[in-house]
Every structure is written in structure tokens, then in C-alpha cells.
Amino acid sequence: MNELPKKLFSNKGFWGHLVGLPLFVIGLLLLFCPFAFRNYPISFSRYSFHITMIFSIIVVVMLISRLALLFINKKNPLTRTQYYLACLFEILFASGFCALYLWLFLKKHQAYFLFFGYTLVYLSVAMIIPYLILFLHYQVQDREQQLDEAGKAGQGEKIRFLDERGNVKLIVSQSSILYIQSDENYLRIYYLDEGKINSYLLRSSMKRIEDMCAKNGLIRCHRSYFVNKERVQVLQKDKEFTYAILDVPNAAHIPVSKNYYDQVSAIL
């Protein structure tokens, strides 16, 4: 539970903080008029200039900080506590430099730490919100990715079988397919469903599915058969024929022709 979302330190996470966080802060500054601006007669054009300068300061602080975090995390992954402290230092540095800019602009009419206090309060509230949004967003994405990977590990990649018109007729996990047999103008797909061997008759040809089978671990063992190499337990040879014995009880023995024997035995 102490691990951070991996996407925080991805390119997406880097640019999300570098662009999204300053824009969120400036949006709040444009909606409200914080700091000491309300006490001084400043035109909107000048106010816009100051907002732009504050935006630039936050971007520079975030750029340096995020690059440093990427480097440190690559060397030694950060814990949540370390990351929270890093975010706190980002707020402190951004507040410090923004307060320095305002203090210099107003010609030091008030103490620097008064401006720092104002800035720290406003930026803390403004920056914590996007920090939380981005953190939760990447945490949810990481969780979804973990669940997706777990599902794929348990069920295998899904294979979509299309008929001659390109319509999807059967979707089945790669690991559950046993073998595919040609039957004139049709293909008979044998697969496991809740431990039982089922078959589906698809109007298609061996040539049409050849590339798809090669990408999904189904190898040609006979001019009329594809077999799932993960399901082949042993190659059995008698006087006349060679068969692939599958790891499923009561499954048919799949013929392996001489033309494909070397290829099949090398893969297995």
C-alpha cells in the first residue's frame, strides 16, 4: 500500500503536473483576486501580467522539481511519505518565489514574510486540489491496468473469429482453444468452456486465419489442422502417423503431417 502509482512518473504524469497544475492555479487566481492586489489600484492588464509571471514561476518550479523526482525515483523508488514531502516542498518553493516577486514589485512596502504567508495560504489551497485529482486519477488508472493484466493472465488474450463477410462470430481466449480443423468450406474450432470441449462451425478458410493463428500461438501441423502449441503435451509417433497429444482428457489426437513435423517439433 506504500507504493506510488507508476503513472505518476510516466511522461503523462510529468506533463500532467507541469501543465495541468499551474493552469488550475491560474484559473483560481483569475476567478478570485488574492494576495495584496485587492489593496492596490491595479488595472486588469497589469493584473494579467502578474498572473502570467506567477504562472511562469510555478511552471519553472514544477519543471525542476518533477525532473528531480523522475531522476530520484529511477535510482530509488519513492515511498508515499517521500512523495508527499516532495509535493510540500514544491508548494513552499513556489510560494517563496511568488512572494519574492510580489514583494519586489510592491517595492517592499510590507515585510516579505507577510507576502510569503499570503502566498503560502493561497497556493497551498490551490495546489492541493490538483495534486489530489492527479494522484487519484493515476491511482485509478494503475488499478485498472492491474485488473486488466490479472484478467489476461487468468484467461489469456481474446481471439475474435470472423466469417467471410468480416462479422465477428466467436470470441474466445487463446488459452482455451485446443485446435482448429478444416471442414470443406468451414472451420471447426474446438475449445474449452468450463472444462468441457465445445466446437463452433465457422464459414471461413485455413488461409484466411493463418496470420491470426500465427500471432496467437496456433501452429499449422497438417494441411487441415491448426493446434494450440500450449496445449500439446507430447508428439506421439507410430509406424505410419504422428499425432499431437493434448493435455485435455478425451481430446482427439491431432495428426501431424511429415511436411510440418520438423516445424512443429522445433517449436515445441
N, C-alpha and C positions, 0 to 999 in steps of 0.2 A: 504493500500500500504506500510505501515511501517513494516509489518510482514516479518520475515525472512523465507526462505524455511525450512520446517520441516526436510528435509533430511540432512540439514547441521549438525544437532545434533543427527543423527542416527549413528549406527555402521558403515554404509557405508561412511557417511560423515566424521566420525572420522578417519577411516583408509585412506580415500582418501587424507586428508590433511597430515596425519602423514607419509605416504609413497610417494604419488604422488608428493607433493610439493617439498620435499627435492631432489627427483630423477630428477625433472625438473631443479632445480637449479644446481645440479651437472652436468647434461648434458650440460648446458650452460658453466659451468666452464671448462669442458673438451674440448668443441669446441673452446672456447676463452681462453685467458690467462690473466685474470685481476689481480687486486691488484698490489703488488710490485714485483711479481715473475719475470716479464719480465726484471727487472733491475738487477737480480741476476743469476749467473750460477748454476741453479738447474737442476739435471738430471730428466728424466721423472719418474723414480721410486720414487724419493723424492717428485716430484710434485704430483704423485698419492697418496702418503702418506698424504700430506697436504690436498688434496681433500677429502680423506676419513675422516680426522679429522674434516674438515668443515662440511661434510655431517652429522657426528655424533653430532656435536654441534647443527645443525639445527634440527635434529630429537629430541634431548633432549628438546630443547626449545619448539618445536611444541607439544611434548608429554605433558609437564607440562601445557602449555597454553591451549591445547584442553581439557584436563581433567578439568581444572579450568572453562573453558567456559561451558562444559557439566553440571557441578555442579551448576554454577550460573544460567544458563538458566532453569534448572529444578526447582530451587527455584523461580526465577522471570524471565519470558521470555525476552530475549534481544530485543532491537529495532535495526533497521538497523544502526543508528548512533553509538550505543554502540558496535555493531559488527565490524564496520569499524575501530573504535578506537582500539579495541582488535587486529585486524589484523595489525594496525600500530605499536602497542607495540610489537607484535611478530617480526616484521621486525627490530625494534630498538634493542630488546634484542639479536636477532640472530646476528645482525651486531656488537653489542657491544662485545659479547663473541668471535666471529670470529676475530675481530680486536685485541682483547687482545691476542689471540693465536698467530696471525701473529707477533704482536709486541714483544712478549716474544721470539718467535723463532728467529727473526732477531736481538735479543739481544739489543733491544731498541735503534737501530741506528738512528731512527727518532722518532718524537713525536707521542704518542699514538693516539691523535685526528686526525693526518694525516691518519693513518691506518683506523681509525673509519670513516672518511669522504669517503675514497675509498670504504670501505666495504659497507657503507650505500647506496652509489650510485648504486653499482653493485647489491647488494641484493634487493634493492627496485625495480629495473627494473626486475630482475629475478623472484622475488616472486609475484609481482603484476599480472603477466601474468597467472600463475596457479590459483591464488586467483580468478581472473575474470572467468576463464574457469570453475572451480569447482562451483562457485556461480551460473553462468548462467545455468550450467548443472543441478544442483539440483532445480533451479527455474523452468526450463522447465519440469522436472520430476514431481514436485509438481503440476504444471498447468495441465499436462496431467492426473494426478491422480484425480484432482478436476473435470475435464471434464468427466472423466470416471465414477466417483461417481454420478455426476449430471445426466449423461445418464442413469445409472442404477436406480436412484431414480425415473426418469421420465418414464422409460419403463419397469423396472423390469428385473430380471435375465432372460437370454435367455435359453430356453429349446430346446434341439435337439432330435427330434423323429427319431428313426432308424427303418428300416424294419427288417425282419427276417434275412437278409443277412448282417446286420450291416451298411447298406447305409443310410446316412442322407437324410431324405425325407421332413422334415418340421422343421424350426427354428422359434420359436415364443416366445414372452416374457411371463413370468409366469403370470403376472397380467392380460394379455389379454385372457387367457384360461378360459372358462366357465365350461365345463365338458367334460368327455370322455365316450363314450358309446360303449359297446362291440356289434359287429355285426358279429356273427359266427366267421370266421377266420380273421376278420378285426376289426379295431378300428375306430370309427368315432370321430374325435377331433373337438369340437366346440370352436370357439374363435372369438374375436372381431377384426375387421380390419376396421379402420377409422369409428368406430361407428356402423358398420354393422356386423351381426352374419354370419360368414362363417364356413364351415366344410371341413375337409380333411379326406379322407378314407385311412387308413394305414394298410398294412398287418402285423399284429402283434397280441399279446395276452395280456390279462389283467395281467397275471402273469409276463410276460416279462418286463412290465413297472412299476410294483408295487413299487420297490425300488426307482426308479427315481421319481415317483409321491410323495412318502412319503417325499423325501428330498426337494420337491418344493411346499409343501403345498396343494397338491391334495389328498383328503382323500376318502377312499372307503366308499360308502354309500349304496351300493347294489352290488350284485354279478356281475352286468353288467354295473356299473357306478362308475366313479371317479368324484368328484366335487371339484372345487376350493373353499376352505373354505373362502377366502377373498371375494368371490362373493355371498356367501349365506347371504341373508337378514333376513330370518326367516324360522323356521320349522313349517309347517302347517299340522295339523293332523285332519283327518275326521274319519268317522266310521270305514273304512276299511284300509285306506292307510295313510302314512305320506309322505309329499313332502318337498323338499328344494326349497324355492322361491328365485330366484336370483335377483340381483339388476339391471338387464338389462331388459328394456321393451320388451315384446314379446318373451322372452326366455322361453323355455319349463320348466315345473315343474319337478324336478328331484326326482324320487322315492327313499325313504329311507326305507330299509327293517328293520324288527324287530331285526335281528341279528346285525345290525350296528347302530341302533338308539342311544343306550346309548353312544357308542363311538363318534358318530357324535355330539350329543348334548353336550357332555363334552368338546369337542374341541371348539365348537362354543360359 
